[in-house]
Amino acid sequence: MKTKILSIAALGILSLIQTSPSFAENANGKSLYTQRCAMCHGVDLKGTGPLANKSNPPTPDLTTSAFKKRLNDYPGVIVSSVILRPNGDLIPKTLKENGVKLAPYPWKIKDLRDVHQYMSDVISKKR
C-alpha cells in the first residue's frame, strides 16, 4: 500500500515539474515562424530576412505599434489570413521568384495560434 501511495505522489510531483503547455506551444510557434516566415520577416520580425528586399510590396516590419494593435485586435486573423490564402498556397510569389522551395504544410488551428502567440511574445519583448 505504501508503494502505491508513493507512486501516486511521485506522479503528482512529476506532473508539476513538466514543461508548461504554454512553453511547448510557443516552441511550436517559434519553430514554424523560423522555418516559414523568417526568410522574409527576419528572426526579429522587422522585415529583415534575406528575401525582405526582394518582395513587392516590401516585407513589413511586424514589430510596429500598428501591427501589434492589429495582432491584439484580431487574434489569429492576421496569421491565418497570410498563411491560408484562397488557393491554399503558402508559397508567395516572392519565394517562387527567388527559387525558394517551401513544402506545403498541413496547418492546424493550434499552429496558427502558436505562431500568433510567438509573434505577440517577440513583439512585446521588443517594446
DSSP file (Angstrom, degrees, kcal/mol; ACC not computed):
  #  RESIDUE AA STRUCTURE BP1 BP2  ACC     N-H-->O    O-->H-N    N-H-->O    O-->H-N    TCO  KAPPA ALPHA  PHI   PSI    X-CA   Y-CA   Z-CA
    1    1 A M     >        0   0    0      0, 0.0     4,-2.3     0, 0.0     5,-0.2   0.000 360.0 360.0 360.0 -42.0    0.0    0.0    0.0
    2    2 A K  H  >  +     0   0    0      1,-0.2     4,-2.6     2,-0.2     5,-0.2   0.894 360.0  52.6 -61.3 -39.2    2.8    2.4    0.9
    3    3 A T  H  > S+     0   0    0      1,-0.2     4,-2.4     2,-0.2    -1,-0.2   0.904 108.8  49.7 -62.7 -41.6    4.5    1.7   -2.5
    4    4 A K  H  > S+     0   0    0      2,-0.2     4,-2.2     1,-0.2    -1,-0.2   0.910 111.8  47.8 -64.6 -42.7    1.2    2.6   -4.3
    5    5 A I  H  X S+     0   0    0     -4,-2.3     4,-2.4     1,-0.2    -2,-0.2   0.904 112.4  49.5 -65.4 -41.2    0.8    5.8   -2.3
    6    6 A L  H  X S+     0   0    0     -4,-2.6     4,-2.7     2,-0.2    -2,-0.2   0.887 109.9  51.6 -64.7 -38.7    4.4    6.8   -3.1
    7    7 A S  H  X S+     0   0    0     -4,-2.4     4,-2.2     2,-0.2    -2,-0.2   0.917 110.7  47.3 -63.9 -43.1    4.0    6.0   -6.8
    8    8 A I  H  X S+     0   0    0     -4,-2.2     4,-2.0     2,-0.2    -2,-0.2   0.908 113.1  49.1 -64.6 -41.9    0.9    8.2   -6.9
    9    9 A A  H  X S+     0   0    0     -4,-2.4     4,-2.3     2,-0.2    -2,-0.2   0.907 110.0  51.5 -64.0 -41.5    2.7   11.0   -5.0
   10   10 A A  H  X S+     0   0    0     -4,-2.7     4,-2.6     1,-0.2    -2,-0.2   0.902 108.9  50.7 -63.1 -41.2    5.7   10.7   -7.4
   11   11 A L  H  X S+     0   0    0     -4,-2.2     4,-2.1     1,-0.2    -1,-0.2   0.894 109.4  51.7 -62.8 -39.4    3.4   11.0  -10.4
   12   12 A G  H  X S+     0   0    0     -4,-2.0     4,-1.1     2,-0.2    -2,-0.2   0.911 111.1  46.6 -63.5 -42.8    1.9   14.1   -8.9
   13   13 A I  H  X S+     0   0    0     -4,-2.3     4,-1.4     1,-0.2     3,-0.5   0.917 111.3  51.8 -65.8 -43.5    5.3   15.7   -8.4
   14   14 A L  H  X S+     0   0    0     -4,-2.6     4,-0.7     1,-0.2     3,-0.2   0.881 105.8  55.0 -61.1 -37.6    6.4   14.8  -11.9
   15   15 A S  H  < S+     0   0    0     -4,-2.1     3,-0.3     1,-0.2    -1,-0.2   0.816 106.4  52.6 -67.2 -27.8    3.3   16.4  -13.3
   16   16 A L  H  < S+     0   0    0     -4,-1.1    -1,-0.2    -3,-0.5    -2,-0.2   0.809 110.6  45.7 -75.1 -30.1    4.1   19.7  -11.5
   17   17 A I  H  < S+     0   0    0     -4,-1.4    -1,-0.2    -3,-0.2    -2,-0.2   0.419  86.4 111.5 -97.5   2.8    7.6   19.9  -12.9
   18   18 A Q  S  < S-     0   0    0     -4,-0.7     2,-0.1    -3,-0.3    -3,-0.0  -0.330  85.2 -82.2 -68.9 158.2    6.9   19.1  -16.5
   19   19 A T        -     0   0    0      1,-0.1    -1,-0.1     2,-0.1    -2,-0.1  -0.366  54.2-107.8 -60.3 136.7    7.3   21.8  -19.1
   20   20 A S     >  -     0   0    0      1,-0.1     4,-1.8    -3,-0.1     3,-0.5  -0.326  19.7-120.4 -67.9 150.1    4.2   24.1  -19.2
   21   21 A P  H  > S+     0   0    0      0, 0.0     4,-2.7     0, 0.0     5,-0.2   0.853 112.3  59.5 -58.8 -35.0    1.9   23.8  -22.2
   22   22 A S  H  > S+     0   0    0      1,-0.2     4,-2.4     2,-0.2     5,-0.2   0.886 104.7  49.4 -64.6 -36.2    2.4   27.5  -23.0
   23   23 A F  H  > S+     0   0    0     -3,-0.5     4,-2.5     2,-0.2    -1,-0.2   0.931 111.6  49.0 -64.5 -44.8    6.2   26.9  -23.4
   24   24 A A  H  X S+     0   0    0     -4,-1.8     4,-1.9     1,-0.2    -2,-0.2   0.910 112.9  47.2 -61.6 -42.9    5.5   23.9  -25.7
   25   25 A E  H  X S+     0   0    0     -4,-2.7     4,-2.5     1,-0.2    -1,-0.2   0.899 111.7  50.3 -66.5 -40.5    3.1   25.9  -27.8
   26   26 A N  H  X S+     0   0    0     -4,-2.4     4,-2.9     2,-0.2    -2,-0.2   0.875 107.6  54.0 -66.0 -36.1    5.5   28.8  -28.0
   27   27 A A  H  X S+     0   0    0     -4,-2.5     4,-2.4     2,-0.2    -1,-0.2   0.900 109.7  48.2 -62.8 -39.7    8.3   26.4  -29.1
   28   28 A N  H  X S+     0   0    0     -4,-1.9     4,-2.6     2,-0.2     5,-0.2   0.926 112.4  48.5 -64.7 -44.7    6.0   25.2  -31.9
   29   29 A G  H  X S+     0   0    0     -4,-2.5     4,-2.6     1,-0.2    -2,-0.2   0.905 112.3  48.4 -62.0 -42.5    5.2   28.8  -32.9
   30   30 A K  H  X S+     0   0    0     -4,-2.9     4,-2.9     2,-0.2     5,-0.2   0.922 112.0  49.4 -63.4 -44.5    8.8   29.7  -32.9
   31   31 A S  H  X S+     0   0    0     -4,-2.4     4,-2.3     2,-0.2     5,-0.2   0.934 113.9  44.7 -61.4 -47.6    9.7   26.7  -35.0
   32   32 A L  H  X S+     0   0    0     -4,-2.6     4,-2.4     2,-0.2     5,-0.3   0.920 115.0  48.3 -64.4 -43.7    7.0   27.4  -37.5
   33   33 A Y  H  X>S+     0   0    0     -4,-2.6     4,-2.7    -5,-0.2     5,-2.2   0.942 112.8  48.3 -61.5 -47.1    7.8   31.1  -37.7
   34   34 A T  H  <5S+     0   0    0     -4,-2.9    -2,-0.2     1,-0.2    -1,-0.2   0.901 118.3  40.0 -60.7 -42.7   11.5   30.4  -38.1
   35   35 A Q  H  <5S+     0   0    0     -4,-2.3    -1,-0.2    -5,-0.2    -2,-0.2   0.816 131.2  22.2 -76.2 -31.3   11.0   27.8  -40.8
   36   36 A R  H  <5S+     0   0    0     -4,-2.4    -3,-0.2    -5,-0.2    -2,-0.2   0.559 131.2  25.6-120.3 -10.6    8.2   29.5  -42.8
   37   37 A C  T >X5S+     0   0    0     -4,-2.7     4,-2.6    -5,-0.3     3,-1.7   0.677  98.4  74.9-124.9 -33.7    8.2   33.3  -42.1
   38   38 A A  H 3><S+     0   0    0     -5,-2.2     4,-1.8     1,-0.3     5,-0.1   0.722  80.4  75.1 -63.6 -23.0   11.7   34.4  -41.1
   39   39 A M  H 34 S+     0   0    0     -5,-0.2    12,-2.8    10,-0.2    13,-0.4   0.794 118.5  16.0 -61.9 -25.4   13.1   34.2  -44.6
   40   40 A C  H <4 S+     0   0    0     -3,-1.7     9,-1.6    11,-0.2    -2,-0.2   0.761 135.7  39.3-108.3 -48.0   11.2   37.4  -45.4
   41   41 A H  H  < S-     0   0    0     -4,-2.6     6,-2.3     7,-0.2     7,-1.0   0.633 102.7-132.6 -82.4 -13.7   10.3   38.9  -42.0
   42   42 A G    ><  -     0   0    0     -4,-1.8     3,-1.4    -5,-0.4     5,-0.2   0.161  28.6 -80.8  79.1 158.6   13.6   38.0  -40.3
   43   43 A V  T 3  S+     0   0    0      1,-0.3    -1,-0.2    -5,-0.1    -5,-0.1   0.753 133.5  54.0 -67.7 -21.9   14.1   36.4  -36.9
   44   44 A D  T 3  S-     0   0    0     -6,-0.1    -1,-0.3    -3,-0.1    -2,-0.2   0.436 108.4-126.0 -89.8  -0.2   13.5   39.8  -35.3
   45   45 A L  S <  S+     0   0    0     -3,-1.4    17,-3.3    -4,-0.1    18,-0.4   0.588  79.2 116.7  67.2  13.6   10.1   40.3  -37.1
   46   46 A K  S    S-     0   0    0     15,-0.3    -4,-0.2    16,-0.2    15,-0.2   0.253  94.4 -98.0 -97.7  12.5   11.3   43.6  -38.5
   47   47 A G  S    S+     0   0    0     -6,-2.3    -5,-0.2    -5,-0.2    -6,-0.2   0.881  87.4 126.6  75.4  37.7   11.3   42.7  -42.2
   48   48 A T        +     0   0    0     -7,-1.0    -7,-0.2    12,-0.1    -6,-0.2   0.200  28.6 127.2-114.8  13.8   15.0   42.0  -42.2
   49   49 A G  S >  S-     0   0    0     -9,-1.6     3,-1.8    -7,-0.1     4,-0.4  -0.180  77.6 -97.7 -68.5 166.8   15.0   38.4  -43.7
   50   50 A P  T 3  S+     0   0    0      0, 0.0   -10,-0.2     0, 0.0     3,-0.2   0.725 125.5  41.9 -60.2 -22.6   17.2   37.6  -46.7
   51   51 A L  T >  S+     0   0    0    -12,-2.8     3,-1.4     1,-0.1     4,-0.4   0.365  84.4 102.9-103.2   5.1   14.2   38.0  -49.1
   52   52 A A  G X  S+     0   0    0     -3,-1.8     7,-1.3   -13,-0.4     3,-0.9   0.878  83.8  44.0 -57.1 -43.0   12.8   41.1  -47.5
   53   53 A N  G 3  S+     0   0    0     -4,-0.4    -1,-0.3     1,-0.2    -2,-0.1   0.486 106.1  63.9 -83.1  -1.7   14.1   43.5  -50.1
   54   54 A K  G <  S+     0   0    0     -3,-1.4     2,-0.3   -14,-0.0    -1,-0.2   0.404  84.5  92.7-101.4   1.8   13.1   41.2  -52.9
   55   55 A S  S <  S-     0   0    0     -3,-0.9     4,-0.1    -4,-0.4    -3,-0.0  -0.672  72.0-124.4 -98.5 153.3    9.3   41.4  -52.3
   56   56 A N  S    S+     0   0    0     -2,-0.3    38,-0.1     2,-0.1    -3,-0.0  -0.923 104.3  32.5-137.2 109.7    6.9   43.8  -53.8
   57   57 A P  S    S-     0   0    0      0, 0.0    -1,-0.1     0, 0.0    -3,-0.0   0.505 119.3-101.6 -69.9 164.9    5.3   45.3  -51.8
   58   58 A P        -     0   0    0      0, 0.0    -5,-0.1     0, 0.0    -2,-0.1  -0.182  40.5 -93.5 -59.2 150.3    8.2   45.4  -49.3
   59   59 A T        -     0   0    0     -7,-1.3     2,-0.1    -4,-0.1    -7,-0.0  -0.475  49.8-123.7 -64.7 126.3    8.1   43.0  -46.4
   60   60 A P        -     0   0    0      0, 0.0     2,-0.6     0, 0.0   -13,-0.1  -0.361  12.5-113.3 -77.3 153.9    6.6   44.8  -43.5
   61   61 A D    >   -     0   0    0    -15,-0.2     3,-0.7     1,-0.1   -15,-0.3  -0.759  25.5-163.3 -78.8 117.7    8.1   45.3  -40.0
   62   62 A L  T 3  S+     0   0    0    -17,-3.3   -16,-0.2    -2,-0.6    -1,-0.1   0.411  78.1  70.6 -87.7   2.6    5.8   43.2  -37.7
   63   63 A T  T 3   +     0   0    0    -18,-0.4    -1,-0.2     4,-0.1   -17,-0.1   0.416  69.9 117.3 -99.4   2.3    7.0   45.0  -34.6
   64   64 A T  S <> S-     0   0    0     -3,-0.7     4,-2.5     1,-0.1     5,-0.2  -0.266  76.3-118.1 -67.1 157.0    5.4   48.3  -35.2
   65   65 A S  H  > S+     0   0    0      1,-0.2     4,-2.3     2,-0.2     5,-0.2   0.853 114.9  56.5 -64.2 -33.2    2.7   49.5  -32.8
   66   66 A A  H  > S+     0   0    0      2,-0.2     4,-2.1     1,-0.2    -1,-0.2   0.926 110.3  43.1 -64.4 -44.0    0.1   49.5  -35.7
   67   67 A F  H  > S+     0   0    0      2,-0.2     4,-2.8     1,-0.2    -2,-0.2   0.911 111.7  54.1 -68.9 -40.2    0.8   45.8  -36.4
   68   68 A K  H  X S+     0   0    0     -4,-2.5     4,-2.2     1,-0.2    -2,-0.2   0.908 109.1  49.6 -58.0 -42.1    0.9   45.0  -32.6
   69   69 A K  H  X S+     0   0    0     -4,-2.3     4,-3.2     2,-0.2     5,-0.2   0.927 111.2  48.3 -63.2 -44.7   -2.6   46.6  -32.3
   70   70 A R  H  X S+     0   0    0     -4,-2.1     4,-2.3     1,-0.2    -2,-0.2   0.908 110.9  51.3 -61.7 -40.9   -3.9   44.6  -35.3
   71   71 A L  H  < S+     0   0    0     -4,-2.8    -1,-0.2     1,-0.2    -2,-0.2   0.892 115.4  42.2 -63.2 -40.1   -2.5   41.4  -33.8
   72   72 A N  H  < S+     0   0    0     -4,-2.2    -2,-0.2    -5,-0.2    -1,-0.2   0.885 115.9  48.2 -73.4 -39.6   -4.2   42.1  -30.5
   73   73 A D  H  < S+     0   0    0     -4,-3.2    -2,-0.2     1,-0.3    -3,-0.2   0.829 123.9  29.9 -71.1 -32.2   -7.5   43.3  -32.0
   74   74 A Y  S >X S-     0   0    0     -4,-2.3     3,-1.3    -5,-0.2     4,-1.1  -0.565  82.6-161.7-128.3  67.8   -7.8   40.3  -34.4
   75   75 A P  T 34 S-     0   0    0      0, 0.0    -3,-0.1     0, 0.0    -4,-0.1  -0.267  77.0  -2.0 -57.5 126.9   -6.1   37.3  -32.7
   76   76 A G  T 3> S+     0   0    0     -5,-0.2     4,-2.3    36,-0.1     5,-0.2   0.086 110.8  93.1  84.6 -24.8   -5.3   34.6  -35.2
   77   77 A V  H <> S+     0   0    0     -3,-1.3     4,-2.5     2,-0.2     5,-0.2   0.922  84.6  48.3 -69.1 -44.1   -6.9   36.5  -38.1
   78   78 A I  H  X S+     0   0    0     -4,-1.1     4,-1.4     2,-0.2     5,-0.2   0.954 116.2  42.6 -62.1 -51.3   -3.7   38.2  -39.3
   79   79 A V  H  > S+     0   0    0      1,-0.2     4,-2.3     2,-0.2     3,-0.3   0.943 117.7  45.2 -62.0 -49.4   -1.6   35.0  -39.2
   80   80 A S  H  X S+     0   0    0     -4,-2.3     4,-2.9     1,-0.2    -1,-0.2   0.846 108.6  56.4 -67.9 -32.7   -4.3   32.8  -40.7
   81   81 A S  H  < S+     0   0    0     -4,-2.5    -1,-0.2    -5,-0.2    -2,-0.2   0.834 112.3  42.7 -69.5 -29.7   -5.1   35.3  -43.5
   82   82 A V  H  < S+     0   0    0     -4,-1.4     3,-0.3    -3,-0.3    -2,-0.2   0.905 121.5  39.6 -77.0 -43.8   -1.5   35.3  -44.6
   83   83 A I  H  < S+     0   0    0     -4,-2.3     2,-1.3     1,-0.2    -2,-0.2   0.917 112.6  53.3 -74.6 -45.4   -1.0   31.6  -44.4
   84   84 A L  S  < S-     0   0    0     -4,-2.9    -1,-0.2    -5,-0.2     6,-0.1  -0.545  75.0-179.0 -97.0  71.1   -4.3   30.3  -45.7
   85   85 A R    >   -     0   0    0     -2,-1.3     3,-2.5    -3,-0.3    -3,-0.1  -0.248  43.9-102.0 -63.3 156.8   -4.5   32.1  -49.0
   86   86 A P  T 3  S+     0   0    0      0, 0.0    -1,-0.1     0, 0.0    -2,-0.0   0.825 124.7  47.8 -54.2 -33.3   -7.7   31.4  -51.0
   87   87 A N  T 3  S-     0   0    0      2,-0.2     3,-0.1     1,-0.0    -2,-0.1   0.441 113.1-118.8 -89.1   3.1   -5.8   29.0  -53.3
   88   88 A G    <   +     0   0    0     -3,-2.5     2,-0.7     1,-0.2    -1,-0.0   0.586  68.7 138.5  75.6   9.5   -4.3   27.2  -50.3
   89   89 A D        -     0   0    0      1,-0.2    -1,-0.2    15,-0.1    -4,-0.2  -0.800  32.0-177.6 -96.0 113.6   -0.8   28.1  -51.5
   90   90 A L        +     0   0    0     -2,-0.7    -1,-0.2    12,-0.1    13,-0.1   0.751  61.7  90.8 -76.7 -24.6    1.5   29.2  -48.7
   91   91 A I  S    S-     0   0    0     11,-0.1    -1,-0.1     4,-0.1     5,-0.0  -0.606  71.9-148.0 -82.4 104.5    4.4   30.0  -51.0
   92   92 A P    >>  -     0   0    0      0, 0.0     4,-1.8     0, 0.0     3,-0.6  -0.185  28.5-102.8 -66.3 163.7    4.1   33.6  -52.1
   93   93 A K  H 3> S+     0   0    0      1,-0.2     4,-3.0     2,-0.2     5,-0.2   0.847 119.4  62.1 -53.9 -38.5    5.2   34.8  -55.4
   94   94 A T  H 3> S+     0   0    0      1,-0.2     4,-1.3     2,-0.2    -1,-0.2   0.899 103.6  48.2 -58.6 -42.8    8.4   36.2  -53.9
   95   95 A L  H <4>S+     0   0    0     -3,-0.6     5,-2.6     2,-0.2     3,-0.3   0.938 113.4  47.1 -64.1 -45.6    9.6   32.8  -52.8
   96   96 A K  H ><5S+     0   0    0     -4,-1.8     3,-1.6     1,-0.2    -2,-0.2   0.921 110.4  52.1 -61.7 -44.7    8.9   31.3  -56.2
   97   97 A E  H 3<5S+     0   0    0     -4,-3.0    -1,-0.2     1,-0.3    -2,-0.2   0.768 111.8  47.5 -64.0 -25.2   10.7   34.1  -58.0
   98   98 A N  T 3<5S-     0   0    0     -4,-1.3    -1,-0.3    -3,-0.3    -2,-0.2   0.208 116.2-111.0-103.1  14.1   13.7   33.6  -55.8
   99   99 A G  T < 5 +     0   0    0     -3,-1.6     2,-0.6     1,-0.2    -3,-0.2   0.692  65.3 149.2  69.5  20.1   13.9   29.9  -56.2
  100  100 A V      < -     0   0    0     -5,-2.6     2,-0.6    -6,-0.2    -1,-0.2  -0.774  32.2-157.4 -89.3 120.9   13.0   29.1  -52.6
  101  101 A K        +     0   0    0     -2,-0.6     2,-0.5    -3,-0.1    -5,-0.0  -0.876  13.0 179.3-102.0 122.6   11.1   25.9  -52.3
  102  102 A L        -     0   0    0     -2,-0.6   -11,-0.1   -66,-0.0   -12,-0.1  -0.968  26.1-129.5-125.1 113.2    8.9   25.6  -49.3
  103  103 A A        -     0   0    0     -2,-0.5    -2,-0.0     1,-0.1     0, 0.0  -0.250  34.2 -95.0 -61.1 145.7    7.0   22.3  -48.9
  104  104 A P        -     0   0    0      0, 0.0    -1,-0.1     0, 0.0   -15,-0.1  -0.249  40.1-148.9 -56.2 150.7    3.3   22.6  -48.2
  105  105 A Y        -     0   0    0     -3,-0.1     2,-1.9     2,-0.0   -15,-0.0  -0.990  15.1-128.5-128.2 133.0    2.4   22.4  -44.5
  106  106 A P        -     0   0    0      0, 0.0     0, 0.0     0, 0.0     0, 0.0  -0.530  36.1-154.8 -80.6  79.5   -0.8   20.9  -43.1
  107  107 A W        -     0   0    0     -2,-1.9     2,-0.3   -24,-0.1     3,-0.0  -0.224   9.5-163.8 -59.2 138.6   -1.7   23.9  -40.8
  108  108 A K     >  -     0   0    0      1,-0.1     4,-1.9     0, 0.0     3,-0.3  -0.819  34.6-109.2-115.6 160.2   -3.8   23.2  -37.8
  109  109 A I  H  > S+     0   0    0     -2,-0.3     4,-2.4     1,-0.2     5,-0.2   0.896 120.9  56.6 -54.8 -41.6   -5.7   25.8  -35.7
  110  110 A K  H  > S+     0   0    0      1,-0.2     4,-2.7     2,-0.2    -1,-0.2   0.884 104.0  52.8 -59.4 -40.2   -3.2   25.1  -32.9
  111  111 A D  H  > S+     0   0    0     -3,-0.3     4,-2.6     2,-0.2     5,-0.2   0.919 108.8  49.1 -62.4 -44.1   -0.3   26.0  -35.3
  112  112 A L  H  X S+     0   0    0     -4,-1.9     4,-2.3     1,-0.2    -2,-0.2   0.910 113.2  47.2 -62.3 -42.4   -1.9   29.3  -36.2
  113  113 A R  H  X S+     0   0    0     -4,-2.4     4,-2.8     2,-0.2    -2,-0.2   0.902 111.3  51.7 -64.9 -40.9   -2.5   30.1  -32.5
  114  114 A D  H  X S+     0   0    0     -4,-2.7     4,-2.7     2,-0.2    -2,-0.2   0.910 110.9  46.3 -64.4 -43.0    1.1   29.2  -31.7
  115  115 A V  H  X S+     0   0    0     -4,-2.6     4,-2.8     2,-0.2     5,-0.2   0.922 113.1  50.8 -65.1 -42.9    2.6   31.4  -34.4
  116  116 A H  H  X S+     0   0    0     -4,-2.3     4,-2.5    -5,-0.2    -2,-0.2   0.937 112.6  46.0 -57.3 -47.7    0.3   34.2  -33.3
  117  117 A Q  H  X S+     0   0    0     -4,-2.8     4,-2.6     2,-0.2    -2,-0.2   0.906 112.2  50.6 -64.5 -42.2    1.4   33.8  -29.7
  118  118 A Y  H  X S+     0   0    0     -4,-2.7     4,-2.5     2,-0.2    -1,-0.2   0.940 112.1  46.8 -60.9 -47.3    5.1   33.6  -30.6
  119  119 A M  H  X S+     0   0    0     -4,-2.8     4,-2.7     1,-0.2    -2,-0.2   0.916 112.3  50.5 -62.0 -43.0    4.9   36.8  -32.7
  120  120 A S  H  X S+     0   0    0     -4,-2.5     4,-2.4    -5,-0.2    -1,-0.2   0.901 110.8  49.6 -60.9 -41.5    3.0   38.5  -29.8
  121  121 A D  H  X S+     0   0    0     -4,-2.6     4,-1.6     2,-0.2    -2,-0.2   0.923 112.0  47.0 -63.7 -44.8    5.6   37.4  -27.3
  122  122 A V  H  X S+     0   0    0     -4,-2.5     4,-1.3     1,-0.2    -2,-0.2   0.927 113.4  48.8 -63.4 -45.2    8.5   38.6  -29.5
  123  123 A I  H  X S+     0   0    0     -4,-2.7     4,-1.1     1,-0.2     3,-0.4   0.912 109.8  50.8 -62.3 -43.5    6.8   42.0  -30.2
  124  124 A S  H  < S+     0   0    0     -4,-2.4    -1,-0.2     1,-0.2    -2,-0.2   0.820 109.6  51.1 -67.7 -28.8    6.0   42.6  -26.5
  125  125 A K  H  < S+     0   0    0     -4,-1.6    -1,-0.2     1,-0.2    -2,-0.2   0.764 105.4  57.0 -76.2 -24.9    9.7   41.9  -25.6
  126  126 A K  H  <        0   0    0     -4,-1.3    -1,-0.2    -3,-0.4    -2,-0.2   0.758 360.0 360.0 -76.3 -25.5   10.9   44.4  -28.2
  127  127 A R     <        0   0    0     -4,-1.1    -1,-0.2    -3,-0.1    -2,-0.2   0.451 360.0 360.0 -90.0 360.0    9.0   47.3  -26.8
